[in-house]
Amino acid sequence: MTMTFSYQGSAARIVFGRGTSAEVGKWVETLGCRRVLVLSTPHQAGDAEALSQRLGALSAGVFTDATMHTPVEVSERAVARADALQADCVVSLGGGSTTGLGKAMALRTDIAQIVVPTTYAGSEVTPILGQTENGVKATLRSPKVLPEVVIYDPDLTLGLPVGMSVTSGLNAIAHAAEGLYAPDRNPITTMMAIEGMRALRQALPAIVGNPGDATAREKALYGAWLCGTVLGQITMSLHHKLCHTLGGSFDTPHAETHSIMLAHTIGFNAEAVPEAMAPVGEIFGGTPGQALYDFAQSIGAPMALKDLGLSEADLDRAADIATKNPYWNPRSVERASIRSLLQNAWAGHRPPY
Ligand code: NAD
């Protein structure tokens, strides 16, 4: 077998381990920064305040209005606040929404970013930013939005509710699964995808059994890092296109949508590229789509789009939008097959593949 590939590693510093969030100040200083703005959602404002207190003189303040889908209006307010406080660094404490805010600020100002992730979304290691303006979400890729330092402290995920742990973990698995057939995959992304899926396969059931299992939390966050890194390096296909369509046009929640769609999209594509997708079947046990469906069900994931408030009538429009400007995909994307895939996902049926 011949091998031809192009690989670019990320320049970001990854710090991983229990208790490492205590080192945020050290990393601020290593970056040569002096005035930090701590970012969070309103829900995690207390944690952001506590981090700001711990940073002492290095903290210039907190901004706790991070919002799902990165509205441009919020990003502009955050930039104005950073300017007013003469901040030279943001510390984004939270999930993909908070990370998105820090990235949107870096896009506009090049401000240094340290991310302390508390979910498994993976945005902290991708050059991807989705922003919303006037109700329309647009996604861009730019090296400018890549954080300088990511501090993965599994202790910060001990309180991530089980339901969110499950959906966020499946969201991470989706990044890795699409990485296995991406046209720009390489041996490193494939290795990371397999290792990341394996880690989450082991960790998520353990977390469901005991959310305070520190070893399982560590493994899940390790898997999330790997899966996110894969997403940052490859071209996304049908799975992410359908999730972006559903989230963007029908406002379905991000991680739940990924969780439900995963088995259907990966199963559909695996029929066209069985060799590339064999690791999914091996890790989850069965044919890729059915194995992922059974796994999601076994850990109590949401299984049907109809439970996210999507009506059956929405499926026609979703199929139209998703097939109008499709992303590259290993299997041809035709409206009829996508409509039938969506029907299965809407009803929560086990995929036929
Ligand atoms: P989120 O960041 O929106 O978090 C959901 C809620 O959970 C928030 O209120 C948050 O404060 C809270 N939360 C987070 N961690 C917690 C914890 N440990 N304990 C208790 N509560 C906690 O959710 P998400 O799924 O991480 O991120 C979704 C967003 O990220 C979407 O907008 C999505 O588009 C984006 N995203 C972007 C990329 C990318 O590469 N650009 C990748 C994945 C996701």
Boltz pocket constraint, residues with backbone or C-beta under 6 A from the ligand:
constraints:
  - pocket:
      binder: B
      contacts: [[A, 41], [A, 42], [A, 43], [A, 44], [A, 67], [A, 68], [A, 69], [A, 70], [A, 94], [A, 95], [A, 96], [A, 97], [A, 98], [A, 100], [A, 118], [A, 119], [A, 120], [A, 121], [A, 122], [A, 123], [A, 124], [A, 126], [A, 127], [A, 128], [A, 129], [A, 130], [A, 156], [A, 157], [A, 158], [A, 159], [A, 160], [A, 161], [A, 168], [A, 231], [A, 254], [A, 255]]
      max_distance: 6.0
